[in-house]
Amino acid sequence: MAKGGNAFVKVVIAGGGIGGVTAALALARRSFDVEIVEQASALREAGAGLQLSPNAMKVFRALGIEERIASVASVPKALELRLGRSGQKVFSIPMGGAASRRYGAPYLHIHRADLLEILLGAAKESGQVRVRLGARLAGYLEEGRGVRAGLDTGEIVEGDVLVGADGLHSQVRRQLCGPDEAQFTGAVAWRFTAPADAVREHFDAPAATVWAGPGRHAVTYALRRGELMNFVGVVESDGWRAEGWSEEGDLTELAAAFAGWARPVTALIEAATSCMRWALFDRDLLERWTAGRVALLGDACHPMPPFQAQGAAMAAEDAFVLARCLGDAGGNIPGALAHYERLRKPRTTKVLASARSNMGVFHRSNPVTQAATYGPMKLAGMLLPGFVRSRQDWIYGHDATRA
C-alpha cells in the first residue's frame, strides 16, 4: 500500500499515554487515519521525570519533534553511580555533547507532562488524529477486514487495526492473551519534584545519578531546563502493594527510608512538599503480542521496571516500528503486525532482563557484596572508562528508525 493510500486505513489506539500518542503521531506521519480512545477526561501524564536516552531521541527526531523536546528539557552532563550513604562516586559516564557524538542523538531529561503535550500537539497538527476522551475500551471483535471496539460508554468504534497501548492493566492484552496476574516485585517506588534552587548547593554539574544502598536506591536529575529536581526512590518492602501512580505518599516515611544518606539525597527530600508512591509490579513475558488485526505496544506487552530508564524509550521504538510495518504492509495488515512483533520482541526482552537485574545491582545489602560489586566497577571506571561507557552502547546506539 502506497504511503498516500494509508489515509484509507483507520487505526484505533486504546490508551492516550506516551506510547499511544507516539504511535498516533508515527502513524499520522505515514498518512494513516487514527483515533485514540482514552478513559481519562483529559490527556495528562501522571508522574514526573523521564530520561530520554539517545535511542528514544532518534525516534522523536524522525517524527519531527526533537527541537520542541530540547527546548523544554534538561541536558545531563553525565550518568553516575554513587554510594547512597557516603556519596562516593563509583563511576561516571559522560553525556552532554559526548552522547551526541557517540550515539548520534542527545540524552535528555523531560517532564512527562511536557513530552505528552508536545506529542499530542504534533499529532493534532497532522490533521490525521482524533482523540475520544472519557471512554475505556471494554472489548473488541475482529470481523472480516476490520475490528469493532466496544467502549464502556456503549459506543462502538470501528477501524482496520486495533493497537493496545493501554498499559499494565491492558484490556486489549487480557482479551488477546487471556487473564494473567501481575507479580509484586517486592519494592515500592516514591516520586516527587522540587525547585532546583532549594538544593542547588548540594549538587555538582547536572547529572543523572543513581544512589545505591542496602535494599533501596534513589535516582536524581534535573528537569525543565534545570528549574526542577526530580526524585525517584525505590525501597524493598512487602507491607504495601497498591498499584497506580496517584497514591499520595508520606514524606516522613520517605525521609525515614533514606535517613543517614548523602546530603544531596536528604536535602532533596527535605525540599519536597508532597510525594507519590506506587508498588512495582511485573508480568511474565507474553507468548504473543499480535493476532490478526490487533497488536500490543509498550507496557501493555512488556512493562518495564524503572531500573534501566527505558520504559518510555521502548514504547517510542515500538510505536515507530509498528507504524513503519503498517506503512509497508501492502494491504497485508496481519502480516505487518506479525512482522512488528518479530522485530521488537527480542530487543524489548533483552532490555527487560537488564532492567530486572539492575535492581539487585543497586540494592547490595552488606559491605561484602557491596565491595564485590562496586569495587570492580570503580576500578573499571578509573582504568577502563571506555569499557564502562560501552556497556550501554547496545541500548543507546540502537536506531529503531533504521533497524
C-alpha positions, -999 to 999 in steps of 0.1 A, spaced: 0 0 0 14 33 -10 20 59 17 -7 82 3 -32 53 4 -28 49 41 -54 76 48 -80 50 38 -68 27 67 -80 36 102 -61 26 133 -78 27 167 -55 31 196 -66 22 231 -47 44 255 -36 80 254 -3 78 273 31 84 258 32 51 239 -2 56 225 2 92 214 37 84 199 21 56 179 -6 80 167 20 106 156 41 79 139 10 66 120 -1 101 111 33 108 96 25 79 73 -9 93 65 -30 68 85 -63 79 100 -60 75 137 -85 76 166 -72 74 202 -96 61 229 -87 73 264 -106 66 296 -94 98 313 -114 130 309 -83 148 297 -49 137 283 -24 144 310 5 123 321 9 112 356 44 110 371 73 134 369 105 130 350 116 108 321 151 100 309 151 102 271 182 83 260 196 87 225 177 57 211 145 74 221 156 107 207 163 92 174 126 82 172 115 117 182 139 132 157 124 111 129 89 123 140 100 159 137 97 169 174 134 168 186 137 206 188 104 210 207 116 185 232 151 200 235 135 235 242 119 223 275 143 196 285 175 194 307 208 180 295 227 158 319 265 161 317 270 126 330 253 94 342 267 85 376 265 57 401 272 67 437 270 50 471 239 63 488 252 68 523 287 82 516 280 98 482 312 82 469 313 81 432 316 46 417 317 57 381 306 84 357 297 81 320 300 114 301 268 126 284 260 161 270 279 166 238 297 132 243 264 114 240 255 131 207 290 124 193 289 87 204 253 78 197 242 103 171 215 119 193 213 136 227 205 123 261 177 145 277 155 147 308 120 159 303 88 162 325 63 136 314 36 162 311 58 183 287 65 153 265 29 143 263 19 179 254 44 180 226 34 146 212 -3 155 213 2 189 198 22 174 168 -4 146 164 -33 171 163 -14 194 139 -12 165 114 -50 165 109 -49 127 110 -55 121 147 -87 123 167 -90 118 205 -120 103 222 -119 111 260 -138 96 289 -142 62 272 -125 29 280 -122 0 257 -143 -28 271 -137 -54 244 -133 -59 207 -145 -81 179 -124 -88 148 -146 -95 118 -138 -96 81 -114 -69 72 -118 -48 103 -121 -45 141 -151 -33 162 -140 -19 195 -167 -17 222 -164 11 247 -177 12 283 -200 41 272 -219 16 249 -204 31 218 -187 12 190 -156 24 173 -147 7 140 -112 5 124 -89 -16 103 -64 -21 131 -66 -20 169 -35 -11 189 -35 -18 227 -14 9 243 -34 7 274 -7 -1 299 0 -26 327 -37 -34 331 -44 -36 293 -79 -48 284 -66 -55 249 -39 -78 263 -64 -95 285 -86 -104 256 -58 -112 232 -37 -133 256 -61 -143 284 -62 -132 320 -30 -130 339 -18 -117 373 9 -91 378 36 -102 402 47 -78 430 84 -72 428 89 -66 465 96 -29 460 78 3 464 87 35 444 84 71 455 85 102 433 84 139 435 98 171 421 112 201 440 126 235 430 162 232 420 171 264 437 163 249 471 191 222 467 214 236 441 243 239 465 242 202 472 245 190 435 275 193 412 272 197 374 238 183 361 239 145 362 215 116 363 227 99 395 218 66 409 224 65 447 228 28 456 223 13 490 211 -16 511 177 -27 499 170 6 482 182 32 458 174 67 446 177 85 413 180 123 409 182 145 379 171 180 367 140 188 347 127 219 327 160 234 318 173 229 353 143 246 371 132 214 389 149 184 405 133 150 400 135 123 427 126 86 424 133 63 453 128 25 453 126 7 486 123 -31 491 91 -36 511 64 -62 515 40 -41 535 21 -21 508 11 -33 474 -13 -7 459 -7 0 422 -11 32 403 8 65 401 -16 87 420 -14 74 456 -2 102 479 28 92 500 40 102 534 71 124 533 80 114 569 81 77 559 101 86 528 126 106 548 130 77 573 137 53 544 167 74 533 178 86 567 216 89 570 221 90 533 243 115 515 233 151 519 221 157 483 195 129 488 183 141 522 183 177 512 161 170 482 136 150 503 135 179 528 127 203 499 97 183 488 62 195 497 44 163 487 52 129 471 36 100 454 42 63 458 34 32 439 41 -5 443 62 -20 415 46 -50 396 60 -72 368 44 -96 344 55 -128 327 67 -125 292 39 -129 267 39 -156 241 24 -132 215 18 -95 211 -3 -97 179 -32 -117 164 -49 -108 131 -55 -71 131 -48 -65 168 -14 -56 183 0 -46 217 26 -18 224 47 -6 253 37 -15 289 7 -35 276 31 -62 263 64 -56 281 60 -35 313 95 -22 323 106 -18 359 123 16 363 158 2 367 171 9 332 152 41 324 139 26 292 101 23 296 93 53 275 121 46 251 109 11 244 73 23 238 86 50 214 106 24 195 76 1 194 55 29 180 78 38 152 84 2 141 47 -5 142 39 25 120 66 15 96 55 -21 93 19 -10 87 30 16 62 49 -10 42 21 -36 46 10 -36 10 -25 -44 23 -14 -74 45 -22 -60 79 -20 -93 99 14 -99 82 26 -64 91 17 -68 127 33 -102 130 65 -87 114 64 -59 140 63 -84 168 92 -104 153 113 -72 151 106 -58 185 103 -88 209 140 -98 210 151 -62 219 125 -55 245 131 -89 261 168 -81 264 162 -46 278 136 -60 303 161 -86 315 187 -59 320 163 -37 339 153 -66 362 189 -74 370 198 -38 379 176 -38 410 199 -63 425 230 -43 415 216 -11 431 205 -28 463 235 -47 476 227 -53 512 260 -57 531 296 -45 529 309 -77 514 285 -78 485 289 -40 480 327 -43 478 325 -72 454 301 -53 431 311 -17 433 348 -22 438 354 -36 403 331 -11 389 350 18 404 383 3 393 370 -1 357 357 34 357 392 46 366 413 23 344 389 14 316 365 43 312 358 33 276 347 -1 286 323 13 312 308 36 287 305 8 261 283 -12 284 253 9 274 261 10 237 237 -18 227 208 3 242 217 39 234 233 31 200 202 14 186 183 32 159 147 19 155 142 43 126 168 24 106 169 -11 120 
